[in-house]
Amino acid sequence: MLDAPIDVHNYDDIRPYSDIELREAIGRLVEEPLLIKMMKWVYPGLRKSEILKMFTDISTVREFQEEIGAPAMKVITQMTTSGLSFSNVDYIDRNKVICSSVTTATSFWTVHC
């Protein structure tokens, strides 16, 4: 049996969420049992209710990046690597949102734009 051909131009499964889709995506995320465990590892002083409030208070992708994604990535990077470096930052258009991914020994994070 042959599988359907892969459409190399269809990125729907991995594309970033839009602001309109974010509320539904966060709803699915807060139902994930490992979310609380991971967030307690990143923010050990927070209670489950505080973590859930962090997520449910988010209303835009930019807010998610600024208030959850980037701070969590910073903590994970500090706890799992010996450093992080950037190069060619002079070529970045400062008027555009930057997309990035970080892979550590314990997790893979993608900050979408």
N, C-alpha and C positions, 0 to 999 in steps of 0.2 A: 504494500500500500504506500503510495506516494503522499507526502505532506504537501499542502498548498505552497506555492512559491512564496518566498519572502519578499515583501514590497520594501525595498531599501529606502524608499522615500517617505514611508509612513512612520512617524515618530510619536504617534498618539500615546503609546504606552509609557513613554519616558519624557514627554515634554513637560515643561513647567506648568503649574496650575495658574489660572487667572484668578483675579480677585473674586469673580463671580463663583468660581468653583471651590474657593478656599474653605468656606464654612462646611460644606459637605465632606471635604477631605479631612479637615480637623475632626469632624464627628467620627470618621472612621479611625483616625489616629488615636483618639482618646479611648477607643474601645480596645485597642491593642494592649494586652496584658504586660508586654515587655516595656511599654512606654514609661510607666511609672518607675519600674525597676531601673531603667537606664537613666531617667531624669534624677532619681534619688542618688545615683552614682555621681552624676554631674553636679547636682545641687543637694548635698547630703542634709542640709538644714531645712529643706522644704517638706511640708506634709503633702500627702496625696491631694487634698483639697486645694492647696495652693498651686500645685503643679497643674491640676485640671483648670483652675481659674486662669493661669498663665495662657493656656491654649485657647480657652473659650473666649477670652477677652480680645483675641486677635481678629482683626477684620480685613486686613490687606496682606498681600504677599510681602510687601516692603516691611510692614510691622513684624511679620513672622521672621524675616531675615534679621531685622535689627534687634528684636526683643527675645527671640528664642534661638534661631539658627546660629548667628554669629557668636553670641555669648557662650552657647553650648560648645561650639566648635573650638573656641578659645580654651575652655576648660579641658576638653578632651585632648586637644593638642598639648597643653601643658602637662597633662597626666600621662600621656602615652608616647611622647616623642622627646627627643633631645633638642628640638628646635624646628623652626619653620622659616624658610627663606622665600623671597620673591625676587624675580628678575624681570627686566624689561618693562618696569612699571612706567617708564617715560612714554611708552607707546600706547598706554591706556587712555581712551577718551573719557575724561572725567565727567562728561555729561550723560554717560550710559551706565546702566546697572551692570555690575560684573557678576558673571556666573563662575562658580568654582566647585571643585570637589576635593575632599580630603580623605585619604585612606590611612587608618591607623592600625595598630596591631589588634584592636578590639572592635573597630567599627568603620563604617563607610558613611560619610555625610556628603550630601550634595546640597548646595545652596542654589536654588533656581532663581532666575530673574524673570 
